[in-house]
Amino acid sequence: FAALACAGVLHVQITLSHFPMATHEGVAYDGVDRSWWHMQLSGTIDVDCAPCMDWFHGGLQYQTVHHLFPRLPRFALRAVSAEVDAAARASGLVYHKDSFAKINRRVLRVLRETAALCAAAPLGAGPGAPQL
């Protein structure tokens, strides 16, 4: 049971940080508008929470910072998050972060929209779809 509970919390955290954000097809970086920096900022969102909740999230609330600096230790994530926010603003980019509740609502909206697209798609539409 304990392993499933831990895996469930981990799954929710990773889902929150990635599901509501943009995805892409094709070449990720073009060196102009879609640099590595742009892709990390557009593909993840961080949970904005009080420092007293860091124990619950275990550092996973800073997925954007983690993607930018994968070897950064957990204790430094909060401080570097503020620096990433300032650098993003200086570059005219958005460092996405929101509350735990608001990101959960965004995930549910994206799942609902995806389910509606799948329900409306004809059988056999898209690569890897079952064919009649």
PyMOL commands that place a pseudoatom at each C-alpha (Angstrom):
pseudoatom trace, name=CA, resn=PHE, resi=1, chain=A, elem=C, hetatm=0, pos=[0.000, 0.000, 0.000]
pseudoatom trace, name=CA, resn=ALA, resi=2, chain=A, elem=C, hetatm=0, pos=[2.757, 2.472, 0.914]
pseudoatom trace, name=CA, resn=ALA, resi=3, chain=A, elem=C, hetatm=0, pos=[4.451, 2.013, -2.463]
pseudoatom trace, name=CA, resn=LEU, resi=4, chain=A, elem=C, hetatm=0, pos=[1.179, 2.676, -4.294]
pseudoatom trace, name=CA, resn=ALA, resi=5, chain=A, elem=C, hetatm=0, pos=[0.498, 5.772, -2.193]
pseudoatom trace, name=CA, resn=CYS, resi=6, chain=A, elem=C, hetatm=0, pos=[3.958, 7.177, -2.936]
pseudoatom trace, name=CA, resn=ALA, resi=7, chain=A, elem=C, hetatm=0, pos=[3.636, 6.359, -6.625]
pseudoatom trace, name=CA, resn=GLY, resi=8, chain=A, elem=C, hetatm=0, pos=[0.215, 8.033, -6.682]
pseudoatom trace, name=CA, resn=VAL, resi=9, chain=A, elem=C, hetatm=0, pos=[1.554, 11.263, -5.195]
pseudoatom trace, name=CA, resn=LEU, resi=10, chain=A, elem=C, hetatm=0, pos=[4.473, 11.200, -7.643]
pseudoatom trace, name=CA, resn=HIS, resi=11, chain=A, elem=C, hetatm=0, pos=[2.098, 10.624, -10.558]
pseudoatom trace, name=CA, resn=VAL, resi=12, chain=A, elem=C, hetatm=0, pos=[-0.125, 13.545, -9.540]
pseudoatom trace, name=CA, resn=GLN, resi=13, chain=A, elem=C, hetatm=0, pos=[2.879, 15.849, -9.197]
pseudoatom trace, name=CA, resn=ILE, resi=14, chain=A, elem=C, hetatm=0, pos=[4.323, 14.952, -12.618]
pseudoatom trace, name=CA, resn=THR, resi=15, chain=A, elem=C, hetatm=0, pos=[0.852, 15.195, -14.189]
pseudoatom trace, name=CA, resn=LEU, resi=16, chain=A, elem=C, hetatm=0, pos=[0.334, 18.663, -12.711]
pseudoatom trace, name=CA, resn=SER, resi=17, chain=A, elem=C, hetatm=0, pos=[3.645, 19.919, -14.045]
pseudoatom trace, name=CA, resn=HIS, resi=18, chain=A, elem=C, hetatm=0, pos=[3.240, 18.685, -17.615]
pseudoatom trace, name=CA, resn=PHE, resi=19, chain=A, elem=C, hetatm=0, pos=[-0.326, 17.838, -18.719]
pseudoatom trace, name=CA, resn=PRO, resi=20, chain=A, elem=C, hetatm=0, pos=[-1.778, 21.368, -18.878]
pseudoatom trace, name=CA, resn=MET, resi=21, chain=A, elem=C, hetatm=0, pos=[1.141, 22.742, -20.866]
pseudoatom trace, name=CA, resn=ALA, resi=22, chain=A, elem=C, hetatm=0, pos=[1.879, 22.991, -24.574]
pseudoatom trace, name=CA, resn=THR, resi=23, chain=A, elem=C, hetatm=0, pos=[3.224, 20.070, -26.549]
pseudoatom trace, name=CA, resn=HIS, resi=24, chain=A, elem=C, hetatm=0, pos=[4.899, 20.123, -29.912]
pseudoatom trace, name=CA, resn=GLU, resi=25, chain=A, elem=C, hetatm=0, pos=[5.456, 17.988, -32.966]
pseudoatom trace, name=CA, resn=GLY, resi=26, chain=A, elem=C, hetatm=0, pos=[8.482, 18.025, -35.205]
pseudoatom trace, name=CA, resn=VAL, resi=27, chain=A, elem=C, hetatm=0, pos=[11.701, 19.875, -34.527]
pseudoatom trace, name=CA, resn=ALA, resi=28, chain=A, elem=C, hetatm=0, pos=[11.763, 21.214, -30.991]
pseudoatom trace, name=CA, resn=TYR, resi=29, chain=A, elem=C, hetatm=0, pos=[14.468, 23.838, -31.361]
pseudoatom trace, name=CA, resn=ASP, resi=30, chain=A, elem=C, hetatm=0, pos=[14.888, 26.075, -34.365]
pseudoatom trace, name=CA, resn=GLY, resi=31, chain=A, elem=C, hetatm=0, pos=[17.484, 28.370, -32.806]
pseudoatom trace, name=CA, resn=VAL, resi=32, chain=A, elem=C, hetatm=0, pos=[15.269, 31.422, -33.236]
pseudoatom trace, name=CA, resn=ASP, resi=33, chain=A, elem=C, hetatm=0, pos=[11.772, 31.324, -31.748]
pseudoatom trace, name=CA, resn=ARG, resi=34, chain=A, elem=C, hetatm=0, pos=[11.892, 27.857, -30.237]
pseudoatom trace, name=CA, resn=SER, resi=35, chain=A, elem=C, hetatm=0, pos=[15.142, 27.637, -28.306]
pseudoatom trace, name=CA, resn=TRP, resi=36, chain=A, elem=C, hetatm=0, pos=[15.786, 25.115, -25.546]
pseudoatom trace, name=CA, resn=TRP, resi=37, chain=A, elem=C, hetatm=0, pos=[15.001, 27.857, -23.013]
pseudoatom trace, name=CA, resn=HIS, resi=38, chain=A, elem=C, hetatm=0, pos=[11.632, 28.577, -24.703]
pseudoatom trace, name=CA, resn=MET, resi=39, chain=A, elem=C, hetatm=0, pos=[10.736, 24.891, -24.807]
pseudoatom trace, name=CA, resn=GLN, resi=40, chain=A, elem=C, hetatm=0, pos=[11.396, 24.345, -21.111]
pseudoatom trace, name=CA, resn=LEU, resi=41, chain=A, elem=C, hetatm=0, pos=[9.316, 27.370, -20.153]
pseudoatom trace, name=CA, resn=SER, resi=42, chain=A, elem=C, hetatm=0, pos=[6.413, 26.421, -22.427]
pseudoatom trace, name=CA, resn=GLY, resi=43, chain=A, elem=C, hetatm=0, pos=[6.314, 22.706, -21.616]
pseudoatom trace, name=CA, resn=THR, resi=44, chain=A, elem=C, hetatm=0, pos=[6.161, 22.765, -17.826]
pseudoatom trace, name=CA, resn=ILE, resi=45, chain=A, elem=C, hetatm=0, pos=[4.431, 24.673, -15.042]
pseudoatom trace, name=CA, resn=ASP, resi=46, chain=A, elem=C, hetatm=0, pos=[5.517, 25.017, -11.432]
pseudoatom trace, name=CA, resn=VAL, resi=47, chain=A, elem=C, hetatm=0, pos=[3.312, 24.793, -8.359]
pseudoatom trace, name=CA, resn=ASP, resi=48, chain=A, elem=C, hetatm=0, pos=[3.418, 28.076, -6.475]
pseudoatom trace, name=CA, resn=CYS, resi=49, chain=A, elem=C, hetatm=0, pos=[3.178, 27.127, -2.821]
pseudoatom trace, name=CA, resn=ALA, resi=50, chain=A, elem=C, hetatm=0, pos=[4.300, 28.315, 0.577]
pseudoatom trace, name=CA, resn=PRO, resi=51, chain=A, elem=C, hetatm=0, pos=[7.736, 27.156, 1.773]
pseudoatom trace, name=CA, resn=CYS, resi=52, chain=A, elem=C, hetatm=0, pos=[6.038, 25.065, 4.474]
pseudoatom trace, name=CA, resn=MET, resi=53, chain=A, elem=C, hetatm=0, pos=[4.637, 22.828, 1.681]
pseudoatom trace, name=CA, resn=ASP, resi=54, chain=A, elem=C, hetatm=0, pos=[8.039, 22.018, 0.183]
pseudoatom trace, name=CA, resn=TRP, resi=55, chain=A, elem=C, hetatm=0, pos=[8.116, 18.789, 2.221]
pseudoatom trace, name=CA, resn=PHE, resi=56, chain=A, elem=C, hetatm=0, pos=[4.896, 17.599, 0.554]
pseudoatom trace, name=CA, resn=HIS, resi=57, chain=A, elem=C, hetatm=0, pos=[6.019, 18.304, -2.988]
pseudoatom trace, name=CA, resn=GLY, resi=58, chain=A, elem=C, hetatm=0, pos=[9.590, 17.159, -2.359]
pseudoatom trace, name=CA, resn=GLY, resi=59, chain=A, elem=C, hetatm=0, pos=[10.988, 19.611, -4.885]
pseudoatom trace, name=CA, resn=LEU, resi=60, chain=A, elem=C, hetatm=0, pos=[8.756, 18.327, -7.682]
pseudoatom trace, name=CA, resn=GLN, resi=61, chain=A, elem=C, hetatm=0, pos=[6.776, 21.561, -7.609]
pseudoatom trace, name=CA, resn=TYR, resi=62, chain=A, elem=C, hetatm=0, pos=[9.730, 23.114, -9.454]
pseudoatom trace, name=CA, resn=GLN, resi=63, chain=A, elem=C, hetatm=0, pos=[9.622, 21.048, -12.660]
pseudoatom trace, name=CA, resn=THR, resi=64, chain=A, elem=C, hetatm=0, pos=[10.552, 23.996, -14.870]
pseudoatom trace, name=CA, resn=VAL, resi=65, chain=A, elem=C, hetatm=0, pos=[13.629, 24.719, -12.777]
pseudoatom trace, name=CA, resn=HIS, resi=66, chain=A, elem=C, hetatm=0, pos=[14.420, 20.996, -12.756]
pseudoatom trace, name=CA, resn=HIS, resi=67, chain=A, elem=C, hetatm=0, pos=[14.191, 20.843, -16.554]
pseudoatom trace, name=CA, resn=LEU, resi=68, chain=A, elem=C, hetatm=0, pos=[16.502, 23.839, -16.858]
pseudoatom trace, name=CA, resn=PHE, resi=69, chain=A, elem=C, hetatm=0, pos=[18.966, 22.644, -14.196]
pseudoatom trace, name=CA, resn=PRO, resi=70, chain=A, elem=C, hetatm=0, pos=[18.500, 18.876, -13.743]
pseudoatom trace, name=CA, resn=ARG, resi=71, chain=A, elem=C, hetatm=0, pos=[21.399, 18.437, -11.293]
pseudoatom trace, name=CA, resn=LEU, resi=72, chain=A, elem=C, hetatm=0, pos=[20.410, 21.311, -9.017]
pseudoatom trace, name=CA, resn=PRO, resi=73, chain=A, elem=C, hetatm=0, pos=[19.846, 20.053, -5.444]
pseudoatom trace, name=CA, resn=ARG, resi=74, chain=A, elem=C, hetatm=0, pos=[16.353, 20.319, -3.998]
pseudoatom trace, name=CA, resn=PHE, resi=75, chain=A, elem=C, hetatm=0, pos=[17.288, 22.850, -1.333]
pseudoatom trace, name=CA, resn=ALA, resi=76, chain=A, elem=C, hetatm=0, pos=[18.255, 25.374, -4.050]
pseudoatom trace, name=CA, resn=LEU, resi=77, chain=A, elem=C, hetatm=0, pos=[15.128, 25.052, -6.212]
pseudoatom trace, name=CA, resn=ARG, resi=78, chain=A, elem=C, hetatm=0, pos=[13.083, 27.774, -4.509]
pseudoatom trace, name=CA, resn=ALA, resi=79, chain=A, elem=C, hetatm=0, pos=[15.856, 30.385, -4.777]
pseudoatom trace, name=CA, resn=VAL, resi=80, chain=A, elem=C, hetatm=0, pos=[16.654, 29.522, -8.393]
pseudoatom trace, name=CA, resn=SER, resi=81, chain=A, elem=C, hetatm=0, pos=[12.937, 29.651, -9.203]
pseudoatom trace, name=CA, resn=ALA, resi=82, chain=A, elem=C, hetatm=0, pos=[12.942, 33.380, -8.409]
pseudoatom trace, name=CA, resn=GLU, resi=83, chain=A, elem=C, hetatm=0, pos=[15.986, 33.869, -10.651]
pseudoatom trace, name=CA, resn=VAL, resi=84, chain=A, elem=C, hetatm=0, pos=[14.348, 31.949, -13.517]
pseudoatom trace, name=CA, resn=ASP, resi=85, chain=A, elem=C, hetatm=0, pos=[11.233, 34.103, -13.130]
pseudoatom trace, name=CA, resn=ALA, resi=86, chain=A, elem=C, hetatm=0, pos=[13.303, 37.295, -13.340]
pseudoatom trace, name=CA, resn=ALA, resi=87, chain=A, elem=C, hetatm=0, pos=[15.306, 36.028, -16.336]
pseudoatom trace, name=CA, resn=ALA, resi=88, chain=A, elem=C, hetatm=0, pos=[12.150, 34.968, -18.156]
pseudoatom trace, name=CA, resn=ARG, resi=89, chain=A, elem=C, hetatm=0, pos=[10.537, 38.375, -17.619]
pseudoatom trace, name=CA, resn=ALA, resi=90, chain=A, elem=C, hetatm=0, pos=[13.712, 40.117, -18.803]
pseudoatom trace, name=CA, resn=SER, resi=91, chain=A, elem=C, hetatm=0, pos=[13.572, 37.978, -21.965]
pseudoatom trace, name=CA, resn=GLY, resi=92, chain=A, elem=C, hetatm=0, pos=[9.890, 38.718, -22.560]
pseudoatom trace, name=CA, resn=LEU, resi=93, chain=A, elem=C, hetatm=0, pos=[8.909, 35.123, -21.732]
pseudoatom trace, name=CA, resn=VAL, resi=94, chain=A, elem=C, hetatm=0, pos=[6.477, 33.661, -19.230]
pseudoatom trace, name=CA, resn=TYR, resi=95, chain=A, elem=C, hetatm=0, pos=[7.576, 31.442, -16.359]
pseudoatom trace, name=CA, resn=HIS, resi=96, chain=A, elem=C, hetatm=0, pos=[4.378, 29.517, -15.707]
pseudoatom trace, name=CA, resn=LYS, resi=97, chain=A, elem=C, hetatm=0, pos=[3.378, 28.873, -12.111]
pseudoatom trace, name=CA, resn=ASP, resi=98, chain=A, elem=C, hetatm=0, pos=[0.084, 28.658, -10.317]
pseudoatom trace, name=CA, resn=SER, resi=99, chain=A, elem=C, hetatm=0, pos=[-1.526, 27.231, -7.197]
pseudoatom trace, name=CA, resn=PHE, resi=100, chain=A, elem=C, hetatm=0, pos=[-1.967, 23.497, -6.657]
pseudoatom trace, name=CA, resn=ALA, resi=101, chain=A, elem=C, hetatm=0, pos=[-5.759, 23.816, -6.922]
pseudoatom trace, name=CA, resn=LYS, resi=102, chain=A, elem=C, hetatm=0, pos=[-5.695, 25.926, -10.101]
pseudoatom trace, name=CA, resn=ILE, resi=103, chain=A, elem=C, hetatm=0, pos=[-3.268, 23.578, -11.842]
pseudoatom trace, name=CA, resn=ASN, resi=104, chain=A, elem=C, hetatm=0, pos=[-5.462, 20.607, -10.908]
pseudoatom trace, name=CA, resn=ARG, resi=105, chain=A, elem=C, hetatm=0, pos=[-8.415, 22.377, -12.534]
pseudoatom trace, name=CA, resn=ARG, resi=106, chain=A, elem=C, hetatm=0, pos=[-6.307, 23.031, -15.652]
pseudoatom trace, name=CA, resn=VAL, resi=107, chain=A, elem=C, hetatm=0, pos=[-5.343, 19.345, -15.837]
pseudoatom trace, name=CA, resn=LEU, resi=108, chain=A, elem=C, hetatm=0, pos=[-8.984, 18.294, -15.569]
pseudoatom trace, name=CA, resn=ARG, resi=109, chain=A, elem=C, hetatm=0, pos=[-9.928, 20.770, -18.323]
pseudoatom trace, name=CA, resn=VAL, resi=110, chain=A, elem=C, hetatm=0, pos=[-7.188, 19.434, -20.627]
pseudoatom trace, name=CA, resn=LEU, resi=111, chain=A, elem=C, hetatm=0, pos=[-8.242, 15.834, -19.953]
pseudoatom trace, name=CA, resn=ARG, resi=112, chain=A, elem=C, hetatm=0, pos=[-11.877, 16.748, -20.700]
pseudoatom trace, name=CA, resn=GLU, resi=113, chain=A, elem=C, hetatm=0, pos=[-10.875, 18.492, -23.952]
pseudoatom trace, name=CA, resn=THR, resi=114, chain=A, elem=C, hetatm=0, pos=[-8.686, 15.556, -24.994]
pseudoatom trace, name=CA, resn=ALA, resi=115, chain=A, elem=C, hetatm=0, pos=[-11.457, 13.066, -24.261]
pseudoatom trace, name=CA, resn=ALA, resi=116, chain=A, elem=C, hetatm=0, pos=[-13.887, 15.128, -26.359]
pseudoatom trace, name=CA, resn=LEU, resi=117, chain=A, elem=C, hetatm=0, pos=[-11.424, 15.174, -29.279]
pseudoatom trace, name=CA, resn=CYS, resi=118, chain=A, elem=C, hetatm=0, pos=[-10.956, 11.417, -29.033]
pseudoatom trace, name=CA, resn=ALA, resi=119, chain=A, elem=C, hetatm=0, pos=[-14.692, 10.801, -28.848]
pseudoatom trace, name=CA, resn=ALA, resi=120, chain=A, elem=C, hetatm=0, pos=[-15.253, 12.934, -31.949]
pseudoatom trace, name=CA, resn=ALA, resi=121, chain=A, elem=C, hetatm=0, pos=[-12.445, 11.327, -33.983]
pseudoatom trace, name=CA, resn=PRO, resi=122, chain=A, elem=C, hetatm=0, pos=[-13.500, 8.596, -36.404]
pseudoatom trace, name=CA, resn=LEU, resi=123, chain=A, elem=C, hetatm=0, pos=[-12.179, 5.111, -35.750]
pseudoatom trace, name=CA, resn=GLY, resi=124, chain=A, elem=C, hetatm=0, pos=[-8.906, 4.694, -37.577]
pseudoatom trace, name=CA, resn=ALA, resi=125, chain=A, elem=C, hetatm=0, pos=[-7.997, 8.386, -37.504]
pseudoatom trace, name=CA, resn=GLY, resi=126, chain=A, elem=C, hetatm=0, pos=[-4.386, 9.166, -36.693]
pseudoatom trace, name=CA, resn=PRO, resi=127, chain=A, elem=C, hetatm=0, pos=[-1.186, 7.157, -36.545]
pseudoatom trace, name=CA, resn=GLY, resi=128, chain=A, elem=C, hetatm=0, pos=[-1.390, 3.962, -34.533]
pseudoatom trace, name=CA, resn=ALA, resi=129, chain=A, elem=C, hetatm=0, pos=[-5.184, 4.073, -34.304]
pseudoatom trace, name=CA, resn=PRO, resi=130, chain=A, elem=C, hetatm=0, pos=[-7.056, 0.779, -34.622]
pseudoatom trace, name=CA, resn=GLN, resi=131, chain=A, elem=C, hetatm=0, pos=[-8.151, 0.141, -38.197]
pseudoatom trace, name=CA, resn=LEU, resi=132, chain=A, elem=C, hetatm=0, pos=[-11.426, -1.520, -39.225]
for i in range(1, 132): cmd.bond("trace and resi %d" % i, "trace and resi %d" % (i + 1))
show_as sticks, trace
zoom trace
